[in-house]
Amino acid sequence: MEYPKLRMYIDGQWIDRGKDGEDVINPATGKVLGRLPYATTADLDRALAAADKGFKEWRKVSPYDRSKVLRKAAELLRERREAIAIGLTMDQGKPIAEARIEVAAAPDHIDWYAEEGRRTYGRIIPGRADNIMQFAKREPIGPVAAFTPWNFPMNQAVRKVAAALAAGCSIILKGPEETPSACVALVQAFHDAGVPAGVVNLVFGVPAKISEYLIPSPVIRKISFTGSVPVGKHLASMAGKYMKRATMELGGHSPVLIFDDVDPAKVVSMIGPFKYRNAGQVCISPTRFYVHEAVHDKFLAGFLEYTKSLKVGDGLDAATRMGPMANPRRIDAMETFVADAAKQGAKVETGGKRIGNQGYFFEPTVMTDVPDTARAMTEEPFGPVALFQRFSSFDDAMARANRLPFGLASYAFAKSAKTVADLSAQIDSGMISINHIGLAQPETPFGGIKDSGYGHEGGIEGLDAYLATKFVTQVGA
């Protein structure tokens, strides 16, 4: 299988050369897939000029006609789904089945924004005199600088690009250098769908250099970032310095609350595959398992059985259920987290070690009796590690679940109507999924609170992030 050609895209033109660049590595084999060009300062200046020009043109296109272009891009992605998924698995590592799901979801996000963008309604506000007309209108905020991560290169990029374009904005997308092929394919679909030159631009390079060049530019009016908490805080402070609106979708450390009135086997069947999706490299990955003492041992036994059954290997093997970590840094992090927790008294029930010396594979890992002082319980592990503690009461569970500065996603399983109602009221996170896995649909808001960021992608909130409100009051003739 041939890996896609890697290019940047500026002002309607593909660019496959760069003064600097980096090799893209297959995390399953450690072998080079291709060479990715880096944007020069001149390239970034061209992208800024293009986004400025593209915005002035695109904002004048009616929402109805913008919608038709977006729908065409969605159909092209559907037609190219298999080739894109193969490239995504080659550079990111996730199993091909997961890559297909990620690519298949992208057109749904585009379709959602294509429809919602046609309904960017304002409102009439009654005046205090007969001859006063007052109304609030929604307008595109302007050119956007968007920064996307390596763990879901298609999923994260499409939300930003589709929402920006549906609102009438132009965008400069800084794609992930380690997993670039999906972003190249996404932009190709918009190009082929007829998006005017300058409306969408794609660049790669040293992340800090690009963000520090784009964010201060007077052309850029909006920042959208998905990534780690430390980097997000830095970019948010930079955006604040230049009075740029920002959406920050940052890291998490999701608790899972399992109460004593549920069927443990049923819960394992739902939460087990979700835990090890993308080798746990997911910002909403369930990580801290708080299990009621009455069902703890039975749930743990079932979870261990599932974990031990997982086939770990190259994502292009159809039998693989968990692929490699994305890079060597993640292997080092997992080994550090496991060693620290074990040193503090946690028990490694299964896993905990690197697999082989080719590629970046790590065993699916379960640890019990993990103390709150362990680094894995306070820092986002971002890997295939499940951390178990027992709890005895609802208040005990709430205290444990809410104790960290993260507030992205939470999960809970309970039959009691009172418990379910109390959970939705008392869990301190931007999202909670109760008795199923139901996050990140195109029509639902996705975002966190506290250190997990602010703003939303998805739903009407995701479109609103790219719109400004203008109030108009006028006296009739």
SULGISUL-V219133 format. One record per helix or strand of 2 or more residues. SS is the DSSP state (~ for helix, > for strand). FROM is the first residue (numbers start at 1). TO is the last residue. If there is no record, write none. Layout:
BEGIN
ss | from | to
SS | FROM | TO
SS | FROM | TO
END
This chain:
BEGIN
ss | from | to
> | 8 | 10
> | 13 | 15
> | 21 | 25
> | 32 | 37
~ | 41 | 58
~ | 63 | 79
~ | 81 | 92
~ | 96 | 119
> | 123 | 124
> | 132 | 140
> | 143 | 147
~ | 153 | 167
> | 171 | 174
~ | 181 | 193
> | 200 | 203
~ | 207 | 214
> | 220 | 226
~ | 229 | 241
> | 245 | 249
> | 254 | 258
~ | 264 | 275
~ | 277 | 280
> | 286 | 292
~ | 296 | 309
~ | 328 | 343
> | 347 | 350
> | 354 | 355
> | 361 | 362
> | 365 | 368
~ | 375 | 377
> | 385 | 391
~ | 394 | 401
> | 409 | 413
~ | 417 | 426
> | 431 | 434
~ | 450 | 452
> | 453 | 454
~ | 459 | 464
> | 467 | 475
END
